[in-house]
Amino acid sequence: MPESIQSYLKPEVKSFPFCPGCGHTTNLHHLDKALVQMGADPKKTVIVTDIGCVGLSDQYFDVHAFHGLHGRSITYATGIKLANPELKVIVLMGDGGCGIGGNHLVNAARRNVGITVMVFNNFNFGMTGGEHSVTTPIGGLTVTTSGGNIETPLDVIGLSQVCGAGFGARLTTFDKELPSIMAQAIEFPGFSVLDIWEFCTAYYSPRNDLDKQAMLAISEAHSLPFGILVNRTDRREYTTNLAAQPAKQTKLPPDLSPRFGTLKSGKLELILAGGAGQKIKSTAGILGQAAILSGGYASQKDDYPITVKTGYSSAEVILSPEPIDFTGMMSPSAALILSIEGFQKEKDKLKEMGPGSFVFLEQSLPEPVTQAQIIRVPFEAIAKKVDRNSVALVGLGVLLSKTGWLSKESVEAAIGIGQKAAWLESSLAAFNAGWETGFSV
């Protein structure tokens, strides 16, 4: 566990960007207190936010963060939890996102995925002008219900309970016990959800004279009680169930235990870009595996269009002798550009590269605007002699022989880890052709 932390808000945070009196501000302070109460490990805590006013929240906490599409925050949180069950994953979403992503709420509860969903419920779409949402009370006045809402509001906790949620509570933003219940929900071994009623001082509260007493009246009129309403431990959490499956149903990960010379000191950042079919993603993966085999750490982010076998394909790879906590590309050490599609995709990033960095460029491509040293190589022509689809492996061979980032043996071992036998020989030949070429360019 980390040393005692007094606040999980970033030191520079003095205020939040919400309207005066907005419940979001109070709720975020409650969440901060909950994390302090738990002694949460920042490196094992993730805040996932939805679109809407609440979507501004994650950037203020000194933990991992993810901001995604409207209504989809629960899906991202589920994926994060499945990838690393040790993480405490907290979803912050509004009642608007809860309605748009209702199907995801249902299925996360059904599966009992060990994430915590906190719905900052102010009874309307606050960011887009005050339209009614799935939780707007009957009779509620909004931009879209000027005569009073006629729809029955969604019971967030009741829905989650009937779908199998383990923990559920409805509270208000002014409840003193809210930080403790937030902590209880986050620590709960299964799916937990909090429906936190609060004020939208820009739209809903002024139109409906909403105060604490009126909020209590809404609770009574709609049979939506406050308090901890669900607390059951008779279901096993989803990732625990997944881990308990017979080993024969789970593909074992490759053996990446270090066995080669150490990685070059310092963080190294590579842009690898080309066209579809040039094995960009798989080559980036080989590079990362070679770094791990050399005792280092690696991260990889891929980008490509929805089309198949056409368009660009690019990857950002970071190699480091130390754990990589931030995977953003800040100062590329090198770029490997293999086709016009990749060139067009990444040319703006090449402008940001400074002296001391390298751009390994397919010989036929235009001249980029960059301060990096440009090294032109006929990658495609070299690949045609071995395997025309292995252009990226040729490029990787040139880059590594020129920079000395990794040993030849570590990359050859990485190529052998995931390659089908039919492709192994040509892949090794392509890499070695590039490696030899690197000594002469």
Secondary structure as UniProt FT lines:
FT   TURN            11..12
FT   TURN            20..21
FT   HELIX           23..38
FT   HELIX           42..44
FT   STRAND          45..49
FT   HELIX           53..56
FT   HELIX           58..60
FT   STRAND          64..67
FT   TURN            70..71
FT   HELIX           73..83
FT   TURN            85..86
FT   STRAND          88..94
FT   HELIX           95..100
FT   HELIX           102..111
FT   STRAND          116..121
FT   STRAND          124..125
FT   TURN            126..129
FT   STRAND          131..132
FT   TURN            134..135
FT   TURN            138..139
FT   TURN            143..144
FT   TURN            146..147
FT   HELIX           156..163
FT   STRAND          167..172
FT   TURN            173..174
FT   TURN            176..177
FT   HELIX           178..187
FT   STRAND          192..197
FT   TURN            201..203
FT   HELIX           204..208
FT   HELIX           212..221
FT   TURN            222..223
FT   STRAND          227..231
FT   HELIX           238..243
FT   HELIX           247..249
FT   STRAND          268..275
FT   TURN            276..277
FT   HELIX           280..293
FT   TURN            294..295
FT   STRAND          297..303
FT   STRAND          312..320
FT   STRAND          334..337
FT   HELIX           340..351
FT   TURN            355..356
FT   STRAND          358..362
FT   TURN            363..364
FT   STRAND          373..377
FT   HELIX           379..384
FT   TURN            385..386
FT   TURN            388..389
FT   HELIX           391..403
FT   HELIX           408..418
FT   HELIX           421..438
FT   TURN            439..440
//
